[in-house]
Amino acid sequence: MQADGPRACRFGRRWYLNNESWHPSVPPFGEMKCILCWCVSGETHCQRQECPPAACASPARRDNPCCAKCRAPDAPPDPREKVHDARAEAWSR
């Protein structure tokens, strides 16, 4: 017996239509933005975003929170990355 139309996928408590994609939500972590799931003919497929290896000593995650990128040598440091260093300096005095 053949199905009348494309089948949906169930992931957790939600249903997704055929060819629909989403970022899964996993308690207690919440939405996993670096993982993409999609529905294909009633089957759920998920894949983590693939990132090229960062070829530097201290990569930054500015534009893409899932993948680290090397900072340009003349670029000012990201203030969010400096928080840890500032605390370490305060404790070493």
C-alpha positions as CSV (number, residue, x, y, z in Angstrom):
1,M,0.0,0.0,0.0
2,Q,1.4,3.4,-1.0
3,A,1.0,6.6,1.1
4,D,-1.3,9.3,-0.2
5,G,1.3,12.1,0.3
6,P,4.5,13.0,2.0
7,R,4.8,11.8,5.5
8,A,5.6,14.1,8.5
9,C,8.2,13.5,11.1
10,R,7.9,13.6,14.9
11,F,10.7,15.0,17.0
12,G,10.1,15.2,20.7
13,R,6.6,16.4,21.1
14,R,6.4,18.3,17.8
15,W,5.5,17.2,14.2
16,Y,7.3,18.6,11.2
17,L,6.2,18.5,7.6
18,N,8.2,16.7,4.8
19,N,11.2,18.9,3.8
20,E,10.8,21.1,6.8
21,S,14.0,21.9,8.8
22,W,14.6,23.0,12.4
23,H,17.1,23.4,15.2
24,P,16.3,20.8,17.8
25,S,15.5,21.8,21.4
26,V,17.0,19.5,24.0
27,P,16.2,20.0,27.7
28,P,18.0,21.3,29.8
29,F,20.2,22.9,27.1
30,G,17.5,24.6,25.0
31,E,17.8,25.1,21.2
32,M,20.8,23.6,19.6
33,K,21.7,26.2,17.0
34,C,24.7,24.3,15.7
35,I,22.6,21.3,14.8
36,L,20.1,21.2,11.9
37,C,17.4,18.6,11.6
38,W,15.1,18.0,8.6
39,C,12.3,15.7,7.7
40,V,12.6,13.5,4.6
41,S,9.6,11.2,3.8
42,G,8.8,10.6,7.5
43,E,12.4,10.1,8.6
44,T,14.2,12.7,10.8
45,H,17.9,13.4,9.9
46,C,20.1,15.7,12.0
47,Q,23.6,16.9,11.5
48,R,26.0,19.1,13.4
49,Q,27.3,22.1,11.4
50,E,30.7,21.2,10.0
51,C,33.4,23.8,10.7
52,P,36.8,24.1,9.0
53,P,39.6,23.7,11.5
54,A,40.9,27.1,12.9
55,A,44.6,27.4,12.1
56,C,45.4,29.9,14.9
57,A,46.3,29.8,18.5
58,S,43.3,31.6,19.9
59,P,40.3,31.5,17.5
60,A,37.3,33.8,18.0
61,R,33.6,33.1,17.5
62,R,32.4,36.5,16.2
63,D,30.1,35.9,13.2
64,N,29.2,32.3,13.7
65,P,28.8,31.0,17.3
66,C,29.2,27.4,16.0
67,C,32.5,27.8,14.2
68,A,35.7,29.5,15.4
69,K,37.5,31.8,13.0
70,C,40.9,33.3,13.3
71,R,41.1,37.0,14.0
72,A,43.0,39.3,11.6
73,P,46.4,40.1,13.1
74,D,45.6,43.9,13.2
75,A,42.0,43.5,14.5
76,P,41.3,44.7,18.0
77,P,40.4,42.0,20.4
78,D,36.7,41.3,21.0
79,P,35.6,42.7,24.4
80,R,33.7,39.5,25.1
81,E,36.9,37.5,24.8
82,K,38.8,40.0,27.1
83,V,36.5,39.4,30.1
84,H,38.4,36.3,31.2
85,D,41.8,38.0,30.8
86,A,40.7,41.1,32.8
87,R,39.6,38.9,35.7
88,A,42.8,36.9,35.6
89,E,44.8,40.1,35.7
90,A,42.8,41.4,38.7
91,W,43.5,38.2,40.7
92,S,47.3,38.2,39.9
93,R,47.9,41.7,41.3
